[in-house]
Amino acid sequence: MDDFIDDEGQPQEEISKHIREIFGYDRNKYNDESDYALRYMESSWKEQQKEEARSLRLGVQEDLEELRREEEELKRKR
């Protein structure tokens, strides 16, 4: 089992590069955040309201798209 463990690993930069590619994570997006906020992942009331508005907007958009697809499906059945 000694050959199973890879002690060498990849450099941190290489790992970070893969994470950015997979998840689309942009470290620069969080440059304005304080270390405290990042460490404890706290957000302000304004940030929460902004996220709520974004979620509402996306939800309405998805509902409208779904409604449009259902209407198209009904037209095809007729």
C-alpha distances in whole Angstrom, upper triangle without the diagonal:
4,5,5,7,11,13,16,17,20,24,25,28,26,25,28,29,27,28,32,32,30,32,35,35,38,37,41,42,41,43,46,44,44,41,42,42,39,37,39,39,43,45,49,52,53,49,49,52,51,48,50,53,50,48,52,53,50,50,54,53,50,53,56,53,53,56,57,55,56,60,59,57,60,63,61,61,65
4,5,6,9,10,13,15,18,21,23,26,24,23,27,28,27,28,31,31,30,32,35,34,37,36,39,41,40,41,45,43,43,39,41,41,38,36,38,39,43,45,49,52,52,49,49,52,51,48,51,53,50,49,53,53,50,51,55,54,51,54,57,54,54,58,58,56,58,61,60,59,62,64,62,63,67
4,6,7,10,12,13,16,20,22,25,22,22,25,26,24,26,29,29,28,30,33,33,35,35,38,40,39,40,44,42,42,39,41,41,38,36,38,39,42,45,49,51,52,48,48,52,50,47,50,52,49,48,51,52,49,50,53,52,50,53,55,53,52,56,56,54,56,59,58,57,60,62,60,61,65
4,6,9,12,12,16,19,21,23,21,20,23,24,22,23,27,27,25,28,30,30,33,32,36,37,37,38,42,40,40,37,38,39,35,34,36,36,40,42,46,48,49,45,45,48,47,44,46,49,46,45,48,49,46,46,50,49,46,49,52,49,49,53,53,51,52,56,55,54,57,59,57,58,61
4,6,9,10,13,16,18,21,19,17,21,22,21,22,25,25,24,26,29,28,31,30,34,35,34,36,39,37,37,34,35,36,32,31,33,33,37,39,43,46,46,43,43,46,45,42,45,47,44,43,47,47,44,45,49,48,46,49,51,49,49,52,53,51,53,56,55,54,57,59,58,59,62
4,6,6,10,13,15,18,16,15,18,20,18,19,23,23,22,24,27,26,28,27,31,33,32,33,37,35,35,32,34,34,31,29,32,32,36,38,42,45,45,42,42,45,44,41,44,46,43,42,46,46,43,45,48,47,45,48,50,48,48,52,52,50,52,55,54,54,57,59,57,58,62
4,6,9,12,14,17,16,15,18,20,19,20,23,24,24,26,28,26,28,27,30,32,31,32,35,34,34,31,32,33,30,28,31,32,35,38,41,44,45,41,42,45,44,41,44,46,44,43,47,47,45,46,49,48,47,50,52,50,50,54,54,52,54,58,57,56,59,61,60,61,64
4,7,9,12,14,13,13,16,18,17,19,22,22,22,25,26,25,27,25,29,31,30,31,34,33,33,30,32,33,29,28,31,32,35,38,41,44,44,41,42,45,43,41,44,46,43,43,46,47,44,46,49,48,46,49,51,49,50,53,54,52,54,57,56,56,59,61,59,61,64
4,7,9,12,10,9,13,14,14,15,18,19,19,21,23,22,23,22,25,28,27,28,31,30,31,28,30,30,27,26,29,29,32,34,38,41,41,38,38,42,40,37,40,42,39,39,43,43,40,42,45,44,42,46,48,46,46,50,50,48,51,54,53,52,56,57,56,57,61
4,6,8,6,7,10,11,11,13,15,16,16,19,20,19,20,19,23,25,25,25,29,28,29,26,29,29,25,25,28,28,31,33,36,39,39,36,37,40,38,35,39,40,37,37,41,41,38,40,43,42,40,44,46,44,44,48,48,46,49,52,51,51,54,55,54,56,59
4,5,5,7,9,10,11,13,15,16,17,19,19,18,19,17,20,23,23,23,26,26,26,24,27,27,23,23,26,26,30,32,35,38,38,34,36,39,37,35,38,39,37,37,41,40,38,40,43,42,41,44,46,44,45,49,49,47,50,53,52,52,55,57,55,57,60
4,5,5,6,9,10,11,12,14,15,16,17,15,16,14,17,19,19,19,23,22,23,20,23,23,20,19,23,23,26,28,31,34,34,30,32,35,33,31,34,36,33,34,37,37,35,37,40,39,38,42,43,42,43,46,46,45,48,51,50,50,53,55,54,56,59
4,5,5,6,9,10,11,12,14,15,15,14,14,12,15,18,18,18,22,22,23,21,24,24,20,21,24,23,27,28,31,34,33,30,32,34,32,30,34,35,32,33,37,36,34,36,39,38,37,41,42,40,42,45,45,44,47,49,48,49,52,53,53,54,58
4,5,5,6,9,10,11,13,14,15,14,15,14,17,20,20,21,24,24,25,24,26,26,22,23,26,25,29,30,33,36,35,31,33,36,33,31,35,36,33,33,37,36,34,36,39,37,36,40,41,39,40,44,44,43,45,48,47,47,51,52,51,53,56
4,5,5,6,9,10,11,12,13,12,14,13,17,19,19,20,23,23,24,22,24,24,20,20,23,22,26,27,31,33,33,29,31,33,31,29,32,34,31,31,34,34,32,34,37,35,34,38,40,38,38,42,42,41,43,46,45,45,49,50,49,51,54
4,5,5,6,9,10,11,11,9,10,10,13,15,15,16,20,19,21,19,22,21,17,18,21,20,23,24,27,30,30,26,28,30,28,26,29,31,28,28,32,32,29,32,35,33,32,36,37,36,37,40,41,40,42,45,44,44,48,49,48,50,53
4,5,5,6,9,10,10,9,10,11,13,15,17,18,21,21,23,22,25,24,20,21,24,22,26,26,29,32,31,27,29,31,29,27,30,31,28,29,32,31,29,32,34,32,32,35,37,35,36,39,39,38,41,44,43,43,46,47,47,49,52
4,5,5,6,9,9,10,12,13,16,17,18,20,23,23,25,24,26,25,21,22,25,23,26,27,30,33,32,28,29,32,29,27,30,31,28,28,31,31,28,30,33,31,30,34,35,33,34,38,38,36,39,42,41,41,44,45,44,46,49
4,5,5,6,7,7,10,11,14,15,16,18,21,20,22,21,23,21,18,19,21,19,23,23,27,29,28,25,26,28,26,23,27,28,25,25,28,28,25,28,31,29,28,31,33,31,32,36,36,35,37,40,39,40,43,44,43,45,48
4,6,6,5,5,7,9,11,12,14,16,19,19,21,20,23,21,18,19,22,19,22,23,26,28,27,23,24,27,24,22,25,26,23,23,27,26,24,26,29,27,27,30,32,30,31,35,35,34,36,39,38,39,42,43,42,44,47
4,6,6,8,10,12,14,15,17,19,22,22,25,24,26,25,21,23,25,23,26,26,29,31,29,26,27,29,26,24,27,28,24,24,28,27,24,27,29,27,26,30,31,29,30,34,33,32,35,37,36,37,40,41,40,42,45
4,6,8,11,14,16,16,18,21,23,23,25,24,26,24,21,23,24,22,25,25,28,30,29,25,26,28,25,23,26,27,23,23,26,26,23,25,28,26,24,28,29,27,28,32,32,30,33,36,35,35,38,39,38,40,43
4,5,9,11,14,14,15,18,21,20,22,22,23,21,18,20,21,18,21,21,24,26,25,22,22,24,22,19,22,23,20,19,23,23,20,22,25,23,22,26,27,25,26,30,30,29,32,34,34,34,37,39,38,40,43
4,6,10,12,11,13,16,19,19,21,21,23,21,18,20,22,19,21,21,24,26,24,21,22,23,21,18,21,22,19,19,23,22,19,22,24,23,22,26,27,25,27,30,30,29,32,34,34,34,38,39,38,40,43
4,6,9,9,10,13,15,15,18,18,20,18,14,17,18,16,18,18,21,23,22,19,20,22,20,17,21,22,19,19,23,22,20,23,26,24,24,27,29,27,29,32,32,32,35,37,37,37,40,42,41,43,46
4,5,6,8,10,13,13,16,16,19,17,14,17,19,16,18,18,20,23,21,18,20,22,19,18,21,22,19,20,24,23,21,24,27,25,26,29,30,29,31,34,34,34,37,39,38,39,42,43,43,45,48
4,5,6,7,11,11,13,13,16,14,11,14,17,15,17,17,20,22,21,18,20,23,20,19,23,24,21,22,26,25,24,27,30,28,29,32,33,32,34,37,37,37,40,42,42,43,46,47,47,49,51
4,5,5,8,10,13,14,17,15,13,16,18,16,18,17,19,22,20,17,20,22,19,19,23,23,21,23,26,25,24,27,30,28,29,33,33,33,35,38,38,38,41,43,42,44,46,47,48,50,52
4,6,8,9,12,14,16,14,12,15,17,14,16,14,16,19,17,14,17,18,16,15,19,19,17,19,22,22,21,24,26,25,26,29,30,30,32,34,35,35,38,40,40,41,44,45,45,47,50
4,5,5,9,10,12,10,8,12,14,11,13,12,14,17,16,13,16,18,16,15,19,20,18,20,23,23,23,25,28,27,28,31,32,32,34,36,37,37,40,42,42,43,46,47,48,50,52
4,6,8,9,12,11,10,13,15,14,15,14,16,19,18,15,18,21,18,19,22,23,21,23,26,26,26,29,31,30,31,34,35,35,37,40,40,41,43,45,45,47,49,50,51,53,55
4,7,9,12,10,10,13,15,13,14,13,13,16,15,13,16,18,16,17,21,21,20,23,25,25,25,28,30,30,31,34,35,35,37,40,40,41,43,45,46,47,49,50,51,53,55
4,7,8,6,7,10,11,10,10,10,11,15,14,12,15,17,16,16,19,21,20,22,24,25,25,27,30,30,31,33,35,35,37,39,40,41,43,45,45,47,49,50,51,53,55
4,5,5,6,9,10,10,10,11,12,16,16,14,17,19,19,19,22,24,23,25,27,28,28,30,33,33,34,36,38,38,40,42,43,44,46,48,49,50,52,54,54,56,58
4,6,5,6,9,9,10,12,14,18,19,17,19,22,21,21,24,26,25,26,29,30,30,32,35,35,35,38,40,40,41,44,45,45,47,49,50,51,53,55,55,57,60
4,5,5,6,8,8,11,13,16,17,16,17,21,21,20,23,25,25,26,29,30,30,31,34,35,35,37,40,40,41,43,45,45,47,49,50,51,53,55,56,57,60
4,5,5,5,5,7,9,13,14,12,14,17,17,16,19,21,21,22,25,26,26,28,30,31,31,34,36,36,37,40,41,42,43,46,47,47,50,51,52,54,56
4,6,5,7,9,12,16,16,14,15,18,18,17,20,22,21,22,25,26,26,27,30,31,31,33,35,35,36,39,40,41,42,45,46,46,49,50,51,52,55
4,6,8,11,14,18,19,16,17,21,21,20,22,25,24,24,28,29,28,30,33,33,33,36,38,38,39,41,43,43,45,47,48,48,51,53,53,54,57
4,5,9,12,15,17,15,15,19,19,18,20,23,23,23,26,27,27,28,31,32,32,34,36,37,37,40,42,42,43,46,47,47,49,52,52,53,56
4,7,10,13,15,12,12,16,16,14,17,20,19,19,22,24,23,24,28,28,28,30,33,33,34,36,38,38,40,42,43,44,46,48,49,50,52
4,7,10,12,10,10,14,14,13,15,18,18,19,21,23,23,24,27,28,28,30,33,33,34,36,38,39,40,42,44,44,46,48,49,50,53
4,7,8,6,7,10,11,10,13,15,15,16,18,20,21,22,24,25,26,28,30,31,32,34,36,37,38,40,41,42,44,46,47,48,51
4,5,5,6,9,10,11,12,14,15,17,18,20,21,22,25,26,27,29,30,32,33,35,36,38,39,41,42,43,45,47,48,49,51
4,5,5,6,9,10,10,12,14,15,16,18,20,21,22,24,26,27,29,30,31,33,35,36,37,39,41,42,43,45,47,48,50
4,5,5,6,9,10,11,12,14,15,17,18,20,21,23,24,26,27,29,30,32,33,35,36,38,39,41,42,44,45,47,48
4,5,5,6,9,10,11,12,14,15,17,18,20,21,22,24,26,27,28,30,32,33,35,36,38,39,41,42,44,45,47
4,5,5,6,9,10,10,12,14,15,16,18,20,21,22,24,26,27,28,30,31,33,35,36,37,39,41,42,43,45
4,5,5,6,9,10,10,12,14,15,16,18,20,21,23,24,26,27,29,30,31,33,35,36,37,39,41,42,44
4,5,5,6,9,10,11,12,14,16,17,18,20,21,23,24,26,27,29,30,32,33,35,36,38,39,41,43
4,5,5,6,9,10,10,12,14,15,16,18,20,21,22,24,26,27,28,30,32,33,35,36,37,39,41
4,5,5,6,9,10,10,12,14,15,16,18,20,21,22,24,26,27,29,30,31,33,35,36,37,39
4,5,5,6,9,10,11,12,14,15,17,18,20,21,23,24,26,27,29,30,32,33,35,36,38
4,5,5,6,9,10,11,12,14,15,17,18,20,21,23,24,26,27,29,30,32,33,35,37
4,5,5,6,9,10,10,12,14,15,16,18,20,21,22,24,26,27,29,30,32,33,35
4,5,5,6,9,10,10,12,14,15,16,18,20,21,23,24,26,27,29,30,32,33
4,5,5,6,9,10,11,12,14,15,17,19,20,21,23,25,26,27,29,31,32
4,6,5,6,9,10,11,12,14,15,17,18,20,21,23,24,26,27,29,31
4,5,5,6,9,10,11,12,14,15,16,18,20,21,23,24,26,27,29
4,5,5,6,9,10,10,12,14,15,16,18,20,21,23,24,26,27
4,5,5,6,9,10,11,12,14,15,17,18,20,21,23,25,26
4,5,5,6,9,10,11,12,14,15,16,18,20,21,23,25
4,5,5,6,9,10,11,12,14,15,17,18,20,21,23
4,5,5,6,9,10,11,12,14,15,17,18,20,21
4,5,5,6,9,10,11,12,14,15,17,19,20
4,5,5,6,9,10,11,12,14,15,17,19
4,5,5,6,9,10,11,12,14,15,17
4,5,5,6,9,10,11,12,14,16
4,5,5,6,9,10,11,12,14
4,5,5,6,9,10,11,13
4,5,5,6,9,10,11
4,5,5,6,9,10
4,5,5,6,9
4,5,5,6
4,5,5
4,5
4
